Amino acid sequence: MKSNDEWGHDPSVQSMRKIFSNMEKAYHHYLISTGTKPFDGRLSDLKKEALALFENVHSTALSKRYQIDEKSYVEIYRLCLSHIFSAKKFKLPENLLPENNPFHALIREQDT
């Protein structure tokens, strides 16, 4: 039976699917960059923590009227992954993230 994706033609749905796909790619890039195996037992909690941090940072960014586009969503998630990976003592390559990202301050706010 053929699946009928009625939502797939909606531009906002297409945009969100692209964002989620790019977030997953960023996550897998982190696994590769840190040499972490996908079946590492720490990853389930790590991913949950990164998502929770992402939701908090995203909410704060919206309340502070930050301009957020498709690329920004992925950048916020990458920063959250970096923050959580570092907090869990994963060794991250220095060149993994841009240094002057405006969302860094929002992540630091979540720590206070």
TAVENWO-V966059 format. One record per backbone hydrogen bond with DSSP energy under -1.0 kcal/mol. CO is the residue of the C=O (numbers start at 1). NH is the residue of the N-H. E is the energy in kcal/mol with one decimal. If there is no record, write none. Layout:
co: [CO | CO]
nh: [NH | NH]
e: [E | E]
This chain:
co: [4 | 7 | 10 | 11 | 12 | 13 | 14 | 15 | 16 | 17 | 18 | 19 | 20 | 21 | 22 | 23 | 24 | 25 | 26 | 27 | 28 | 29 | 30 | 31 | 37 | 40 | 42 | 43 | 44 | 45 | 46 | 47 | 48 | 49 | 50 | 51 | 52 | 53 | 54 | 55 | 56 | 57 | 58 | 59 | 60 | 61 | 62 | 69 | 70 | 71 | 72 | 73 | 74 | 75 | 76 | 77 | 78 | 79 | 80 | 81 | 82 | 83 | 84 | 85 | 86 | 93 | 101 | 103 | 104 | 105 | 106 | 109]
nh: [6 | 10 | 14 | 15 | 16 | 17 | 18 | 19 | 20 | 21 | 22 | 23 | 24 | 25 | 26 | 27 | 28 | 29 | 30 | 31 | 32 | 33 | 34 | 36 | 40 | 43 | 46 | 47 | 48 | 49 | 50 | 51 | 52 | 53 | 54 | 55 | 56 | 57 | 58 | 59 | 60 | 61 | 62 | 63 | 64 | 66 | 65 | 73 | 74 | 75 | 76 | 77 | 78 | 79 | 80 | 81 | 82 | 83 | 84 | 85 | 86 | 87 | 88 | 90 | 89 | 96 | 104 | 107 | 108 | 109 | 110 | 112]
e: [-1.2 | -2.0 | -2.5 | -2.2 | -2.2 | -2.6 | -2.0 | -2.3 | -2.9 | -2.3 | -2.5 | -2.3 | -2.2 | -2.1 | -2.2 | -2.2 | -2.5 | -2.2 | -2.0 | -2.0 | -2.3 | -2.9 | -2.1 | -2.1 | -2.0 | -1.8 | -2.0 | -2.9 | -1.9 | -2.7 | -2.5 | -2.2 | -2.3 | -2.5 | -2.5 | -2.5 | -2.0 | -2.9 | -3.1 | -2.2 | -2.4 | -2.9 | -2.4 | -2.3 | -1.8 | -2.9 | -1.5 | -2.0 | -1.4 | -2.3 | -2.9 | -2.2 | -2.7 | -2.4 | -2.4 | -2.8 | -2.6 | -2.5 | -2.6 | -3.4 | -2.5 | -2.3 | -1.8 | -2.8 | -1.8 | -1.4 | -1.8 | -1.5 | -2.2 | -1.9 | -1.1 | -1.0]
